[in-house]
């Protein structure tokens, strides 16, 4: 891919400039024409930034889920205010602070003005707009309730982002505690303890056992730290490589739901995501078979995907979806019961959203309970390690007085 700077004119005669990444100059012309522009000048860009600068720029400018949530919310507000779609996109392309998001919106705007539907324009960017987002917009376009669909999507993204932010915020203190405590122990073992090694070197077997263990650990850490780093890196590399294989992915997928404490959290998160995604799709007018197929590809779990496949097969035969969910060992009975009630009352989409809301609360409560146990446990572990170091050194110092001179 190469970067090209361009100057072009719109159908209204306005001069626009920018840059696009394509394979060739011919592709740049085609892309601009698809955007509804008439190319005036196209020049290959010469990038003088160093590699690190480009990487940092890419990270800073990347379009994130939070940006899409804000974009969806603002678009819904503008549409509700009576602005047409193209005018709303034009306004947002000027309001967005992030450069890549502005360029993305302008490209979508150009495709919409060239006659493509909004959903088709979004589908050109699968890395930013996932399949369920595009299909919801497509259903809204077909049913003539675009504003309502975008409002639902904004709510969906807001709830999903809110849950992620709550979990991340709750994990900040334990992570900092682990880093600071671990760093303190490493400093003691690599800088403080070696200072005493020379003092104790001539004492031989007269050293207490805890001190011998401590000095051995310190010696390994100081002299063979690179081996530890290599082994840890190799273990992480092969684990990720194994998980990417079909067998490894399935094994890890089954195992993570059985991990004590964390397994329950994984199940609650999976149930919440399934219910909210399916409920939002159904509420936006997407047929249930299509909705289940979309959900199957967005959950990131082979085990749950198998359950969703059985649910889809049951729905295809005209049966309910609650029974296949009940047969799986992931969905709790309360969730299955609520879904059954939703099917019987004809309000499945609303009941799925209620299930998602309930399990969002369960996830938050589970995280709080887990951290309530984890924080004192981390303090106890770090404190015990520091105490062991201090006691080992004191025992060695006290034992000096017992040596014959």
Secondary structure, DSSP 8 states (H G I E B T S, - for coil): -EEEEEEEE-TT--EEEEEEEESSHHHHHHHHHHTT-EEEEEEE------HHHHHHHHHHH---HHHHHHHHHHHHHHHHTT--HHHHHHHHHHH-SSHHHHHHHHHHHHHHHTT--HHHHHHT-TTTS-HHHHHHHHHHHHHT-HHHHHHHHHHHHHHHHHHHHHHHHHHHHHHHHHHHHHHHHHHIIIIIHHHHHHHHTT-GGGS-HHHHHHHHHHHHHHHSHHHHHHHHHHHHHHHHHHHHSHHHHHHHHHHHTTSTTHHHHHHHHHHHHHHHHHHHHHHTT--HHHHHHHHHTTS--HHHHHHHHHHHHHHHTT--SHHHHHHSSSS-HHHHHHHHHHHHHT-HHHHHHHHHHHHHHHHHHHHHHHHHHHHHHHHHHHHHHHHHHHHHHHHHHHHHTTS--
